[in-house]
């Protein structure tokens, strides 16, 4: 046994496990002892049993795998909680099914209540964008404002347009698109910045409903083996996290990022009260360069293959992005910026490089969120500049069904380039982008290792040269994500003194056929030394 704490008072011990520690010095063990909120020892089952004594809870893992608790490096946590309680459209396969699900849901809620979220995917029925006329007849008494699964365009019904005061005279919005029919009438589809036209009419959720969404979100991700999230949201979300923290109700650790444009408010907040603790931490700022591929709003160096006159759009100007990034960096804050298209990624890499040169060396950990479609010339810049690639592997097996027709097979070679980034010594942090994709690290690991698209049409993997190993994927969900949130001193590996955040899986992912990883199940999730999820029927 290594790092044995002889005087520890053990509260929980796990034995007969395949413990992947993530610690290069001691990568494997078969037992872990926990003292309160921290790991006391890692070693053999015999040694841990002896150390635990008779007062500790003893869990016999029966050969299950134990890994550092999964950290989801990119979520929209409150929205995910709300989405759990709204209409479900992600797997609606046809126009008729899309309409019926919305109509059926409308019958379950009071008149006047807004129908939100949805997560629809028009690629499921061939790529035709929905219109308000599709759903007006089934939602006569409810405004509808439902997002595509990527969050970069949404559909409003006529009731929502009326509530927002939108007519055919509505003016275009920079960094967004209002889709219109041949006569100039809005179809109900609004993209990126144009979504603000409807957003401002949506009534804010009450504190009570927000707190309820947070509880639902925590319960859901804990069941997926997730112990911590890095949340991309606003100041109202932070208030909900702090309410739950004060009440002792958190079962998920949260690093809460706020909008990049609010850097001054965050700098003042950090100056007055610090960055928080192991449960709720601040200090990060989230910005946007562009939109998404699925909405044709990602900023590309060359036109889309299926839209030769369109190179996407920038949702913020390069000047603003530089100004905000520079000011935030000077204030000692962490900057993480959404960039999906190759033009967007190059733009933000250029800004990061310029700001780092101007401000001088420091541990800044700039991040690019998604980093999806990287130009070959920019791949090596991530490692060279120390920019973290915060990526969501589930997107690869989802988008891989259709993205070749949008950007062409050649550009796809630089898409979700996990292996190339690791080969150039970039740091990867994996997450889900929930609510956009499910917050299921096991599916994320499956995606990164196999790259088999969800439609099963590429059993050998989409862009297979970008596959990575199970251990590389595990590191990106643990130590890599911890580093991306300045938390590597307390989590991300199983080692004495680290926080007792652990995930137990019913099989050793490193010893099974890669295509069966998606069949694995979470057995237990432990946060702060306490079991917060236990699979039904677990002995």
C-alpha positions in Angstrom: 0.0 0.0 0.0 1.3 3.5 -0.8 0.7 6.7 1.1 -0.9 4.8 4.1 -2.4 7.1 6.7 -1.8 5.0 9.9 -3.7 7.3 12.2 -6.7 7.7 9.9 -10.3 7.1 11.2 -11.8 5.4 8.2 -15.4 6.2 7.4 -15.8 4.3 4.1 -13.7 1.6 2.5 -13.9 0.1 -1.0 -12.3 -3.3 -1.6 -12.1 -5.9 -4.4 -12.1 -3.2 -7.0 -10.2 -2.4 -10.2 -9.0 1.1 -9.1 -7.7 3.2 -11.9 -6.1 6.0 -10.0 -5.1 8.3 -12.8 -1.8 8.7 -10.9 1.1 7.8 -13.2 3.2 6.8 -10.2 0.6 4.2 -9.0 -1.9 3.7 -11.8 -3.7 0.7 -10.4 -4.8 -0.6 -7.0 -7.7 -2.7 -5.7 -9.0 -0.8 -2.7 -9.5 2.7 -1.4 -10.0 4.0 2.2 -11.8 7.3 2.9 -11.6 9.4 6.0 -14.4 11.9 6.1 -14.2 14.0 2.9 -10.7 12.9 1.8 -8.9 9.8 0.5 -6.9 8.3 3.4 -5.2 5.4 1.6 -5.0 3.5 -1.7 -3.7 -0.1 -1.8 -4.6 -3.7 -1.6 -7.9 -5.1 -0.2 -6.1 -6.8 2.7 -4.4 -3.6 3.7 -7.5 -1.4 3.4 -9.6 -3.9 5.3 -7.1 -3.9 8.2 -6.9 -0.1 8.1 -10.7 0.3 8.0 -11.4 -1.6 11.2 -14.9 -2.4 12.3 -16.5 1.0 12.3 -16.2 2.0 8.6 -18.8 1.2 6.0 -17.2 -1.5 3.8 -18.2 -1.7 0.1 -17.2 -4.9 -1.7 -16.9 -3.8 -5.3 -17.0 -7.4 -6.7 -14.5 -6.4 -9.3 -16.1 -3.2 -10.4 -14.0 -0.4 -11.7 -13.3 2.7 -9.5 -12.1 5.9 -11.1 -11.7 9.5 -10.0 -15.1 11.1 -10.0 -16.1 12.3 -13.5 -15.9 16.1 -14.0 -18.0 17.5 -16.8 -16.1 20.5 -18.1 -18.9 22.2 -20.0 -22.6 22.2 -19.0 -25.5 24.5 -18.9 -26.6 23.1 -15.6 -29.8 25.0 -14.6 -31.1 24.8 -18.2 -30.4 21.1 -18.2 -32.5 20.7 -15.0 -35.4 22.7 -16.6 -35.1 20.6 -19.8 -35.6 17.4 -17.7 -39.1 18.7 -17.0 -40.1 20.0 -20.4 -41.1 18.5 -23.8 -38.6 16.0 -25.2 -37.9 16.4 -28.9 -34.3 15.2 -29.3 -35.3 11.8 -30.8 -38.4 13.0 -32.7 -37.8 11.3 -36.0 -40.4 12.8 -38.2 -42.3 16.1 -38.7 -45.5 14.4 -37.5 -43.8 13.1 -34.3 -42.3 16.5 -33.6 -45.8 18.2 -33.9 -47.5 15.5 -31.9 -45.1 15.6 -29.0 -45.5 19.4 -28.7 -49.3 19.1 -28.8 -49.4 16.3 -26.3 -47.2 18.3 -23.9 -49.3 21.4 -24.3 -52.3 19.5 -23.0 -50.5 18.8 -19.7 -49.8 22.5 -18.7 -52.0 25.5 -18.0 -53.0 27.9 -20.7 -50.5 30.8 -21.0 -47.5 28.7 -19.8 -44.5 29.0 -22.1 -43.2 25.8 -23.6 -39.4 25.9 -23.6 -36.3 23.8 -24.2 -37.1 20.8 -26.5 -33.7 20.0 -28.1 -35.1 19.2 -31.5 -32.9 18.1 -34.4 -34.2 18.8 -37.9 -31.6 16.4 -39.3 -33.7 13.6 -38.0 -36.3 14.2 -40.7 -34.0 15.2 -43.5 -32.9 18.7 -42.6 -36.1 20.8 -43.2 -36.4 23.6 -40.7 -39.7 23.6 -38.7 -41.9 26.6 -38.9 -44.5 28.2 -36.6 -47.3 27.0 -38.9 -46.3 23.4 -38.1 -47.3 23.8 -34.4 -49.7 26.7 -34.2 -52.8 24.5 -34.4 -51.6 22.3 -31.5 -50.5 25.2 -29.3 -53.2 27.8 -29.5 -53.0 28.7 -25.8 -49.3 28.5 -25.1 -46.4 30.5 -26.4 -43.7 28.1 -27.7 -40.0 28.9 -27.8 -38.1 25.6 -28.3 -34.4 25.3 -29.1 -32.5 23.1 -31.6 -30.3 20.7 -29.6 -27.2 22.9 -30.2 -28.9 25.9 -28.6 -28.0 28.2 -31.6 -31.4 28.4 -33.1 -35.0 28.2 -31.8 -38.5 28.0 -33.0 -41.3 30.3 -31.9 -45.0 29.8 -32.6 -47.3 32.6 -33.5 -48.3 33.1 -29.8 -44.7 33.6 -28.9 -44.2 36.1 -31.7 -47.2 38.1 -30.5 -46.0 38.0 -26.9 -42.7 39.4 -28.0 -44.3 42.0 -30.3 -42.7 40.6 -33.4 -44.1 41.3 -36.8 -42.8 41.2 -40.3 -41.2 44.5 -39.7 -38.8 43.1 -37.1 -35.2 44.3 -37.9 -32.3 42.0 -38.4 -29.9 41.5 -35.5 -26.1 41.6 -36.0 -24.6 38.2 -35.3 -27.9 36.5 -35.9 -30.5 35.5 -38.5 -34.2 35.8 -38.6 -35.5 33.2 -41.1 -38.3 34.5 -43.3 -40.5 33.0 -45.9 -40.8 34.1 -49.5 -43.1 37.0 -48.6 -40.8 38.3 -45.8 -42.8 36.9 -42.8 -40.7 35.4 -40.0 -41.1 31.6 -40.1 -40.5 31.4 -36.3 -36.8 30.3 -36.6 -34.3 32.7 -35.0 -30.6 32.0 -34.9 -27.9 33.1 -32.4 -28.1 36.8 -31.5 -31.5 37.1 -33.1 -32.9 34.8 -30.5 -32.8 37.7 -28.1 -35.9 39.1 -29.8 -38.0 36.3 -28.3 -35.8 35.6 -25.2 -36.7 39.0 -23.7 -40.4 38.2 -23.7 -40.0 34.9 -21.8 -40.9 35.4 -18.2 -38.1 34.7 -15.7 -38.3 31.5 -13.7 -38.9 31.9 -10.0 -36.2 31.2 -7.5 -38.3 28.2 -6.3 -38.5 26.7 -9.8 -34.8 27.4 -10.5 -33.8 25.7 -7.2 -36.0 22.7 -8.3 -34.3 22.6 -11.6 -30.9 22.5 -9.9 -31.9 19.6 -7.6 -33.1 17.7 -10.7 -29.9 18.4 -12.5 -27.7 17.2 -9.6 -29.7 14.1 -9.1 -29.4 13.3 -12.8 -25.7 13.9 -13.3 -24.8 12.0 -10.0 -26.5 9.0 -11.5 -24.1 9.3 -14.5 -21.1 9.2 -12.3 -20.5 13.0 -12.4 -19.2 14.6 -9.2 -18.4 18.1 -10.5 -19.4 20.4 -13.4 -18.1 23.5 -15.0 -21.2 25.6 -15.7 -21.5 28.1 -18.5 -24.3 30.5 -17.5 -25.2 33.8 -15.8 -25.3 35.6 -12.5 -28.7 34.3 -11.7 -27.5 30.8 -11.9 -24.7 31.6 -9.5 -27.2 32.9 -7.0 -29.0 29.5 -7.1 -25.8 27.6 -6.6 -25.0 29.8 -3.6 -28.5 29.2 -2.1 -28.1 25.5 -2.4 -24.6 25.7 -0.9 -25.8 27.7 2.1 -28.5 25.1 2.7 -26.0 22.3 2.5 -27.9 20.8 -0.4 -25.2 20.4 -3.0 -24.2 17.0 -4.2 -22.3 18.3 -7.2 -19.3 20.6 -7.1 -19.7 23.6 -9.4 -17.3 26.0 -11.1 -19.6 28.7 -12.3 -18.6 30.8 -15.3 -20.4 34.1 -16.1 -20.5 36.1 -19.3 -17.2 37.4 -20.6 -18.6 40.8 -21.1 -19.3 41.0 -17.4 -15.6 40.7 -16.5 -15.6 43.9 -14.4 -18.4 42.7 -12.2 -16.6 39.3 -11.7 -13.3 41.0 -11.0 -15.0 43.2 -8.3 -16.7 40.1 -6.9 -13.5 38.1 -6.6 -11.7 41.0 -5.1 -14.4 41.4 -2.4 -15.0 37.8 -1.4 -12.5 35.5 -3.2 -13.1 32.6 -5.6 -15.1 30.4 -3.3 -14.5 26.9 -2.1 -14.5 23.3 -3.2 -18.3 23.3 -3.7 -18.9 26.6 -5.5 -16.1 28.4 -7.3 -16.0 31.5 -9.5 -13.3 33.1 -11.5 -14.2 32.0 -15.0 -15.7 34.0 -17.9 -17.5 32.4 -20.9 -17.6 34.2 -24.3 -18.7 33.4 -27.8 -17.0 33.8 -31.2 -19.5 32.1 -33.4 -22.6 29.8 -33.5 -22.8 26.2 -34.6 -22.4 24.0 -37.7 -25.9 22.6 -37.4 -27.4 26.1 -37.5 -25.0 27.2 -40.3 -23.8 29.9 -38.0 -20.2 28.6 -37.2 -17.6 31.0 -38.6 -15.7 29.1 -41.4 -12.6 30.1 -43.4 -14.3 28.8 -46.5 -18.0 28.6 -47.4 -20.1 25.7 -46.3 -20.1 22.8 -48.8 -23.9 22.8 -49.0 -24.3 26.7 -48.9 -21.5 28.1 -51.2 -22.4 31.7 -50.4 -22.3 31.3 -46.6 -19.3 31.2 -44.3 -21.3 31.5 -41.1 -21.2 34.4 -38.7 -19.4 36.0 -35.7 -21.7 36.6 -32.8 -19.2 39.1 -31.3 -16.7 41.3 -33.0 -13.0 40.5 -32.9 -12.5 43.9 -31.3 -14.9 43.2 -28.5 -13.4 39.7 -27.9 -9.9 41.2 -27.7 -11.0 44.0 -25.3 -12.9 41.6 -23.0 -10.2 38.9 -23.0 -7.4 41.5 -22.4 -9.2 43.1 -19.5 -10.2 39.8 -17.9 -6.6 38.5 -18.2 -5.2 41.6 -16.6 -7.7 41.1 -13.7 -6.4 37.5 -13.2 -9.6 35.8 -14.4 -9.9 32.7 -16.6 -11.2 33.1 -20.1 -13.1 30.4 -21.9 -14.5 31.1 -25.3 -16.9 29.1 -27.5 -15.4 28.7 -31.0 -16.6 26.0 -33.4 -15.7 26.9 -36.9 -12.1 27.1 -38.1 -12.3 30.8 -38.6 -13.7 31.3 -35.1 -11.0 29.1 -33.6 -8.2 30.9 -35.4 -9.6 34.3 -34.4 -9.7 33.4 -30.7 -6.2 31.7 -30.8 -4.9 34.9 -32.3 -6.5 36.9 -29.5 -5.1 34.5 -26.8 -1.7 34.7 -28.3 -1.7 38.5 -28.5 -3.0 38.9 -24.9 -0.5 36.4 -23.5 2.3 38.3 -25.2 1.1 41.7 -24.0 0.4 40.7 -20.4 3.4 38.4 -19.8 3.7 34.9 -18.3 1.1 33.7 -15.7 -0.9 30.6 -15.1 -3.9 31.8 -17.1 -5.3 28.5 -18.6 -7.1 30.0 -21.6 -9.7 27.6 -22.9 -11.5 27.2 -26.3 -14.9 25.6 -25.7 -15.8 22.9 -28.3 -12.8 23.5 -30.6 -14.7 21.4 -33.2 -13.5 22.2 -36.7 -9.8 23.1 -36.4 -7.8 24.2 -39.5 -4.7 21.9 -39.8 -2.3 24.8 -39.4 -3.9 25.6 -36.0 -3.8 22.2 -34.4 -0.3 22.6 -32.9 -1.1 26.1 -31.6 -3.2 24.7 -28.7 -0.2 22.9 -27.1 2.3 25.6 -28.0 0.1 28.4 -26.5 -1.1 26.3 -23.5 -4.7 26.7 -24.6 -7.0 24.0 -23.2 -9.3 22.3 -25.7 -12.5 21.9 -23.8 -14.4 19.3 -26.0 -17.5 17.2 -25.9 -16.9 13.8 -27.6 -20.6 12.9 -27.8 -21.0 15.6 -30.4 -18.6 13.7 -32.7 -20.8 10.7 -33.0 -23.9 12.9 -33.2 -22.7 15.5 -35.8 -20.7 12.8 -37.6 -24.0 11.5 -39.1 -24.4 14.6 -41.3 -21.6 17.1 -41.0 -19.7 15.8 -44.1 -22.4 17.2 -46.3 -22.1 20.6 -44.6 -18.3 21.1 -44.6 -17.1 18.3 -46.8 -15.0 15.2 -46.0 -11.6 17.0 -46.3 -12.4 19.6 -43.6 -13.9 16.9 -41.5 -10.5 15.5 -40.9 -9.8 18.3 -38.5 -13.1 17.8 -36.7 -13.1 16.7 -33.0 -9.4 16.1 -33.5 -8.7 14.4 -30.1 -5.7 12.4 -31.2 -4.0 15.2 -33.1 -4.4 17.5 -30.2 -2.9 15.0 -27.8 -0.1 14.3 -30.2 0.8 18.0 -30.2 0.8 18.0 -26.4 -2.4 20.0 -26.0 -4.5 19.5 -22.8 -7.9 18.0 -23.3 -10.8 18.5 -20.9 -13.9 16.5 -21.8 -17.6 17.4 -21.0 -21.0 17.1 -22.5 -22.5 20.6 -23.3 -25.7 19.4 -21.5 -28.5 20.3 -22.2 -27.2 20.2 -25.8 -26.0 16.6 -25.4 -26.6 14.1 -22.6 -24.3 14.5 -19.5 -23.1 10.8 -19.7 -19.3 10.4 -19.5 -19.5 6.7 -20.3 -21.1 7.6 -23.7 -18.5 10.3 -24.1 -15.7 7.8 -23.5 -17.4 5.4 -26.0 -17.5 8.2 -28.5 -13.9 9.3 -28.1 -12.6 5.7 -28.3 -14.8 4.3 -31.1 -16.1 7.4 -33.0 -19.0 5.2 -34.2 -21.8 7.5 -35.2 -25.2 7.2 -33.5 -26.8 5.9 -36.7 -24.4 3.0 -36.7 -23.4 3.7 -40.3 -19.7 4.1 -39.5 -18.9 1.0 -37.4 -15.1 1.6 -37.9 -15.5 5.2 -36.7 -16.0 8.6 -38.3 -12.6 10.1 -38.9 -11.1 7.0 -37.2 -7.6 8.4 -37.1 -8.8 10.7 -34.3 -9.7 7.8 -31.9 -8.0 7.9 -28.5 -7.4 5.2 -25.8 -9.8 4.6 -22.9 -7.2 5.9 -20.5 -6.7 9.1 -22.5 -10.5 9.6 -22.4 -10.7 8.9 -18.7 -7.9 11.4 -18.1 -9.8 14.1 -20.1 -12.9 13.5 -17.9 -10.9 13.5 -14.6 -7.5 15.1 -14.3 -7.8 17.1 -17.5 -11.1 18.6 -16.5 -9.8 19.3 -13.0 -6.9 21.2 -14.5 -9.2 23.1 -16.7 -11.0 24.4 -13.6 -7.9 25.0 -11.4 -8.9 22.1 -9.2 -6.1 19.6 -9.9 -4.7 20.0 -6.3 -7.8 18.4 -4.8 -9.4 16.2 -7.4 -9.0 14.3 -10.7 -6.8 11.5 -9.3 -7.2 8.9 -6.6 -4.4 9.7 -4.1 -4.1 10.2 -0.4 -5.2 13.7 0.6 -7.4 14.3 -2.4 -11.1 14.8 -2.1 -13.1 11.6 -1.9 -14.9 12.0 -5.2 -15.2 8.6 -6.8 -17.1 6.9 -9.6 -17.7 3.1 -9.6 -18.5 1.4 -12.9 -19.8 -2.2 -13.3 -16.9 -3.3 -15.5 -13.3 -2.3 -16.3 -13.5 -0.1 -19.4 -9.8 -0.9 -20.2 -10.5 -4.7 -20.5 -13.6 -4.8 -22.7 -14.3 -4.4 -26.4 -14.5 -0.7 -27.1 -17.9 -1.0 -28.7 -19.3 -2.3 -25.5 -18.3 0.7 -23.4 -21.7 2.2 -24.0 -23.3 -0.8 -22.2 -21.4 -0.1 -19.0 -23.4 1.1 -16.0 -22.6 3.5 -13.1 -22.8 1.5 -9.8 -22.1 4.2 -7.3 -21.1 7.9 -7.2 -19.3 9.2 -4.1 -18.9 13.0 -3.5 -17.1 14.4 -0.4 -16.9 10.9 1.0 -20.6 10.3 0.8 -22.5 8.0 -1.5 -24.8 10.3 -3.5 -26.0 7.7 -6.0 -26.3 3.9 -5.8 -27.8 1.9 -8.6 -31.0 0.1 -7.8 -30.3 -3.4 -6.6 -26.7 -2.8 -5.9 -25.5 -5.1 -3.1 
